Structure formats: structure tokens, C-alpha cells
């Protein structure tokens, strides 16, 4: 998993690396037929040859990808001289289709976008045996085994097995007054226990830099737990799921269940976003690029794959058609560039957030919105 330290390294040490640097993004997903037999090695070799990358750099990169079969979806490599850094990611990156290679200034846009937009999820699994805490980031999961170590497991077992309803079901009879006292004791004890767990969760969220929280467990326990969380933590709850098949379910099982739920939530959010764009947004490549460079947009929505070519004049202005760029070029021929290379830079320059959409949302964006859409600041 990319720790916060590794993320900081990419930002502080890779980004300012003296050029020329090879930036190589490879789709290495072993589940894809096109990657059978490490076909991505040949694609990488051909790409580096076309960029005239020095032989020493080519050799070092090929050594890393020939003899090390990653169980990942994307491999990112940065190399210069005998310096090389490799990052395996369990997710696909926007603006990368199969392979993306650049030799010169470090090309960090795809990976920095992923680092900026991907949120760290904390998954809390509530079970009578013990509570478990997982961190999910960039498609990877790690169980933080000591997260609830301060909690006595006997306390949770007592609450789960000695609850009021269970006592009643087992035929324990009490007089009315005794029953009321017993209920009050159990409610007070339950409150203290869940309050303590809420404090533990809050500390873990802060310690690990968690952005969103997923709660898993029996509905009755979650309903008791949630109101005791601080308001700031309740606002971070992304979803609530039922218990796992067994308390000892593997990390992979937890990841699959959570990812499926979050994916459904993301598709629903994208659907609502497209509705908002249809109601009050602007669309079309020309119109959106113009509004972006006039500082009018606060949100730019783009498809995951950006293969269009656009024109950039010497002053940096970008247009979908040749003529606007020519008018600003003063007789100089505008540069033809790929939209995916310049769009993130433009968005950053005008303080506009980019959101990439995939699947049906991306298809709809292409067919109904001309490929790009945006929401204005006013």
C-alpha cells in the first residue's frame, strides 16, 4: 500500500527531479488477455525506443518489468540514469490506456490525480468475537490489527451474549422492578462500552488519515454505535453494510464487499452529477475550454480517456479548433497537443477541479455533452 510517506516522496522528490526523466505508465492487469505472456514488456520497449530513451535507462526499466510479475492493475515507473522508482497500483488511472510514456519533464499527472482524488477508507467490522479495523486506499486493503487493542474482548462478548433481549429469550424471568433495574444497568453499560469504542475509532481515524468510514455489522449494533460518534465522524460515514459471512473473513473478502458497495454509490453519484450538468452546466469541447480559460468553471467533468487533439498557441491558450489558436499566435503555427496532456495543467492554473467519469457516465458525456462539460462559478 502507498503509505503517506511514499506519497510525500513522490510529491517532494520525484516531482522536482531534474529532467530528462522517463515516466512510464503500464497496464499490467494479469486478468486482461492483452497482457498474457507479459505482452506489456514489448509495448514498453517499443514506446521507449520511439522516445529515444538512453539505452542504460531502457535496460534498467526492462529488467524491472521482465523479471518481476506484478499482481497489480497498473505499474508506474520513473527512471533517470541509474535512478528508478516503481509503484504498483491496484487501480486503473485516468488518461492511461494500455501504456502512457513520456521522456523529459516528469509526467506525474495521472498518479498525482489518483493520489489527490483517492480517499482513504476506514472499515470498522463489529462482531461479538472482536472488532476489526481495515484501511483501504488505492484499491489495496490492510488490516490494522492493533486498532482496538485497548478494548477488552470479554466486555464486547458480555454485551453481545448477555443482552436484555437474549436474556428474555432464554427464559430469564424477573419481577417488574428488578427487570427495570436490570434494563437500566445494561443500557448504561452498553452506552459506556460503545462510547469507548467511538473514542477508539476517532483516534484511529486521526492517526491514519482516514477520509471516509464504512461500518459493517449487525444493524442493531450499528444503530446503537452511530449516535455516539462525534458529528465530524458521523459525516464521514460512506456506507453501512451487513456482517461478513464469518468473523475471520479474509482481507480480500472485506475488500470485495466494500468495493462493490462503494462502486454502486459512485455510479449513483455520477448519475446525479450528469443530471446537474444537463440542468445548469455548459458542454462541448470548444465552449468548455473557453470557459475554463476565462476562469468561469469551478468543476470540469471529463471522460476517463482523453484522446482528442487540440491546439496550443505560444501564449498557452488551448482551443479545439485551429483558428482561435492561430489568431493568438501572431503568425506562429500553433502546437498540436493531446488534450490529456494539457487539460490537467489548465484546470490547475484556473483553480478548477476535474472529475473523471467512467463507463456509462463517460459514454453519456461523449454522446450528449460533446466530450466535456462543466459547472460555472456563478
C-alpha positions in Angstrom: 0.0 0.0 0.0 1.2 3.5 -0.8 1.8 5.0 2.7 1.6 8.7 3.4 5.4 8.7 3.5 5.6 7.2 -0.1 3.0 9.8 -1.3 5.1 12.5 0.2 8.2 11.1 -1.5 6.5 11.2 -4.9 5.5 14.8 -4.4 8.7 16.1 -2.9 11.4 14.1 -4.6 10.1 12.7 -7.9 8.2 15.8 -9.0 11.3 18.1 -9.0 13.6 15.5 -10.4 16.0 17.1 -13.0 14.9 16.2 -16.5 15.1 14.2 -18.6 13.1 11.6 -16.8 11.3 8.6 -18.2 7.7 8.5 -16.9 6.1 5.1 -17.8 2.5 4.0 -17.0 1.8 0.4 -17.9 -1.4 -1.5 -17.8 -0.2 -4.8 -16.3 -3.5 -6.3 -15.2 -3.0 -10.1 -15.4 -6.7 -10.6 -15.9 -6.7 -8.9 -19.3 -6.0 -11.2 -22.3 -3.9 -8.5 -24.0 -1.4 -8.8 -21.1 -0.9 -12.5 -21.5 2.7 -13.6 -21.6 3.9 -10.2 -20.3 3.0 -8.5 -23.6 3.3 -5.2 -21.9 7.1 -5.7 -21.8 7.2 -5.4 -25.6 4.9 -2.4 -25.6 7.1 -0.7 -23.1 10.2 -1.5 -25.1 8.7 -0.1 -28.3 7.5 3.1 -26.6 10.9 3.8 -25.1 12.6 3.2 -28.5 10.2 5.7 -30.1 11.1 8.3 -27.5 14.9 7.8 -27.9 15.3 6.9 -24.3 19.0 6.2 -23.4 20.0 2.5 -23.6 21.0 2.4 -19.9 17.6 3.6 -18.8 15.8 1.2 -21.2 17.9 -1.7 -19.8 17.1 -0.9 -16.2 13.4 -0.5 -16.8 13.1 -3.7 -18.9 15.0 -5.6 -16.1 12.4 -4.4 -13.6 9.3 -5.4 -15.7 10.7 -8.6 -17.2 11.7 -10.4 -14.1 9.1 -9.1 -11.7 5.5 -10.1 -12.4 3.3 -7.6 -10.6 -0.1 -8.7 -9.2 -1.5 -5.2 -9.9 -3.5 -3.3 -12.4 -1.1 -0.5 -13.2 2.7 -0.2 -12.9 4.2 3.2 -12.8 7.9 3.7 -13.3 10.1 6.8 -13.2 13.7 6.5 -14.3 16.8 8.7 -15.0 20.3 7.3 -15.3 20.7 4.6 -12.7 17.8 6.0 -10.6 14.5 4.2 -10.8 11.3 4.1 -8.8 8.5 1.7 -9.3 4.9 1.8 -7.9 2.3 -0.9 -8.4 -1.3 0.2 -8.0 -4.4 -1.9 -7.7 -6.4 0.5 -9.8 -6.5 2.0 -13.3 -5.5 5.6 -13.9 -7.3 8.3 -15.9 -5.7 9.3 -19.2 -3.8 6.0 -19.4 -5.0 3.4 -21.9 -2.7 0.4 -22.1 0.5 2.5 -22.0 1.5 6.1 -21.5 5.1 7.1 -21.8 6.9 10.4 -21.7 10.6 11.4 -21.7 11.6 14.8 -20.5 10.0 16.6 -17.5 8.5 14.1 -15.0 4.9 13.4 -16.2 3.1 12.9 -12.9 -0.4 14.0 -13.8 -2.1 10.5 -13.7 -0.6 9.3 -10.5 -0.9 12.7 -8.7 -4.6 12.8 -9.8 -5.0 9.3 -8.2 -3.3 10.4 -5.0 -5.3 13.6 -4.8 -8.7 12.1 -5.6 -8.5 8.7 -3.9 -9.8 8.7 -0.4 -8.5 6.5 2.5 -11.4 4.4 3.8 -11.5 3.0 7.3 -13.7 -0.1 7.6 -15.0 -1.0 11.0 -16.2 -4.6 11.4 -18.3 -5.1 14.6 -18.5 -8.7 15.8 -19.1 -10.4 19.2 -15.6 -12.0 19.0 -13.7 -8.8 18.4 -13.8 -5.5 16.5 -11.6 -5.3 13.4 -10.3 -2.2 11.6 -9.2 -2.1 7.9 -7.6 0.7 5.8 -8.5 0.8 2.1 -6.5 3.1 -0.2 -5.9 3.0 -4.0 -7.6 -0.4 -4.3 -5.5 -2.1 -1.6 -6.5 -3.2 1.9 -4.6 -3.6 5.1 -5.9 -4.8 8.5 -4.7 -2.6 11.4 -4.6 -5.4 14.0 -3.9 -3.2 17.0 -6.6 -0.6 16.3 -9.0 -1.8 19.1 -6.4 -3.5 21.3 -7.3 -1.3 24.2 -10.8 -2.8 24.3 -11.3 -5.9 26.5 -12.9 -8.6 24.2 -14.7 -10.0 27.2 -16.7 -6.8 27.5 -17.9 -7.0 23.9 -18.7 -10.7 24.4 -20.7 -9.9 27.5 -22.7 -7.2 25.7 -23.4 -9.4 22.8 -24.3 -12.6 24.7 -25.8 -11.2 27.8 -28.1 -8.5 26.3 -31.5 -7.9 27.6 -33.4 -9.4 24.6 -31.3 -12.5 24.7 -31.8 -13.0 28.4 -35.6 -12.7 27.9 -35.5 -15.2 25.0 -33.6 -17.7 27.2 -36.4 -17.6 29.7 -34.9 -15.4 32.4 -37.8 -14.0 34.4 -37.7 -11.1 36.7 -40.2 -9.1 38.6 -41.1 -5.8 37.1 -38.9 -3.6 39.3 -35.9 -6.0 39.0 -36.4 -6.1 35.3 -36.4 -2.3 35.1 -33.2 -2.1 37.1 -31.5 -4.8 35.0 -32.5 -2.9 31.8 -31.1 0.4 33.1 -27.8 -1.3 34.1 -27.5 -2.9 30.7 -28.3 0.3 28.9 -25.8 2.2 31.0 -23.1 -0.4 30.4 -23.9 -0.6 26.7 -23.6 3.2 26.5 -20.2 3.3 28.2 -18.9 0.5 26.0 -20.0 1.9 22.7 -18.8 5.4 23.8 -15.4 4.0 24.5 -15.3 2.3 21.1 -16.3 5.6 19.4 -13.4 7.3 21.1 -11.1 4.5 19.9 -12.4 4.9 16.3 -11.9 8.6 16.4 -8.3 8.2 17.4 -7.7 5.6 14.7 -9.2 7.9 12.0 -7.0 10.7 13.1 -3.9 8.6 13.4 -4.2 7.0 9.9 -5.5 10.0 8.0 -8.8 8.3 7.2 -11.2 10.4 5.0 -14.4 8.2 4.9 -15.7 5.4 7.2 -17.6 2.2 6.4 -19.4 0.4 9.2 -20.1 -3.4 9.0 -22.0 -5.4 11.4 -25.5 -6.2 12.9 -27.9 -3.4 12.3 -28.9 -3.2 16.0 -25.2 -2.6 17.0 -24.6 -0.1 14.2 -27.8 1.8 15.2 -26.5 2.0 18.8 -23.0 2.9 17.8 -23.6 5.7 15.2 -25.4 8.3 17.5 -22.4 8.1 19.9 -19.9 9.1 17.3 -18.8 12.8 17.1 -20.7 14.8 14.5 -17.5 15.2 12.4 -17.1 11.4 12.3 -20.8 10.7 11.5 -20.4 13.0 8.5 -17.6 10.8 7.2 -19.7 7.6 7.1 -19.7 6.5 3.4 -22.0 3.5 3.8 -23.2 0.8 6.3 -23.1 -2.9 5.4 -24.2 -6.1 7.0 -21.9 -8.5 8.7 -19.3 -10.6 6.9 -20.0 -14.4 6.4 -17.6 -15.2 9.2 -15.8 -13.1 11.8 -12.5 -14.4 10.4 -13.2 -13.4 6.8 -10.1 -12.5 4.8 -8.9 -9.1 3.9 -9.8 -9.9 0.3 -13.4 -10.8 1.2 -13.7 -7.5 3.0 -12.2 -5.5 0.1 -14.5 -7.1 -2.4 -17.7 -6.4 -0.4 -16.7 -2.8 0.4 -15.5 -2.1 -3.2 -18.7 -3.3 -4.7 -20.8 -1.1 -2.4 -18.7 1.9 -3.0 -18.7 1.4 -6.7 -22.5 1.3 -6.7 -22.6 4.5 -4.7 -20.1 6.2 -7.1 -22.2 5.2 -10.2 -25.2 6.7 -8.5 -23.3 9.9 -7.7 -22.1 10.2 -11.3 -25.7 9.8 -12.5 -26.8 12.7 -10.3 -23.8 14.8 -11.5 -24.9 14.3 -15.1 -28.4 15.4 -14.2 -27.0 18.5 -12.7 -24.9 19.2 -15.8 -27.9 18.8 -18.0 -29.9 21.2 -15.9 -27.4 24.0 -15.4 -24.0 23.1 -16.9 -22.2 24.0 -20.1 -21.0 21.4 -22.6 -19.0 20.9 -25.8 -15.2 20.9 -26.2 -15.0 24.5 -27.6 -17.3 26.1 -25.1 -15.9 24.3 -22.0 -12.2 25.0 -22.9 -13.1 28.7 -23.5 -15.0 29.0 -20.2 -12.2 27.2 -18.4 -9.5 29.7 -19.6 -11.8 32.6 -18.7 -11.8 31.3 -15.1 -15.6 30.7 -15.2 -15.6 27.0 -14.1 -15.4 25.6 -10.7 -15.9 21.9 -11.9 -14.8 20.3 -15.1 -16.2 16.8 -15.9 -14.2 14.7 -18.4 -14.2 11.1 -19.6 -11.6 8.7 -18.3 -10.0 8.5 -21.7 -8.9 11.8 -23.4 -7.6 11.1 -26.8 -8.6 14.3 -28.6 -6.0 16.6 -30.2 -6.2 20.3 -29.5 -4.1 23.4 -30.5 -2.0 25.4 -28.2 -0.8 28.9 -29.1 2.6 30.2 -27.9 0.9 32.1 -25.0 -0.5 28.8 -23.7 -4.1 29.3 -24.9 -5.7 26.0 -25.9 -8.6 25.6 -28.4 -10.3 22.6 -30.0 -10.2 24.3 -33.4 -7.2 25.6 -35.2 -8.4 29.1 -36.0 -8.7 30.5 -32.4 -5.1 29.4 -31.6 -3.9 30.8 -34.9 -5.4 34.2 -34.1 -3.4 34.3 -30.9 -0.2 33.0 -32.4 1.0 36.1 -34.3 1.9 34.2 -37.4 3.5 31.3 -35.5 2.0 27.8 -36.1 0.1 26.6 -33.1 1.3 23.4 -31.4 -0.9 20.3 -31.8 -1.1 18.5 -28.5 -3.1 15.8 -26.8 -5.9 17.1 -24.6 -5.0 14.8 -21.8 -1.5 16.4 -21.6 -2.8 20.0 -21.2 -6.2 19.8 -19.6 -5.0 19.0 -16.0 -2.5 21.9 -16.2 -5.2 24.3 -17.4 -7.5 23.2 -14.6 -4.8 23.7 -12.0 -3.9 27.1 -13.5 -7.5 28.3 -13.2 -8.3 26.6 -9.8 -10.8 24.3 -11.4 -11.5 20.8 -10.1 -11.5 18.0 -12.6 -13.7 15.0 -12.2 -13.2 12.0 -14.4 -16.1 9.6 -15.1 -16.1 6.1 -16.4 -18.4 3.5 -18.0 -22.0 4.6 -18.8 -21.3 8.1 -17.5 -18.4 8.6 -19.8 -20.4 7.3 -22.8 -23.2 9.7 -21.9 -20.7 12.5 -21.6 -19.4 11.8 -25.1 -22.8 11.4 -26.8 -24.9 14.1 -25.0 -22.3 16.7 -23.8 -19.8 16.7 -26.6 -17.0 15.1 -24.6 -16.6 17.8 -21.9 -18.9 19.5 -19.5 -18.6 21.9 -16.6 -20.4 23.8 -13.9 -19.8 27.6 -13.6 -18.8 29.5 -10.5 -21.8 31.8 -10.8 
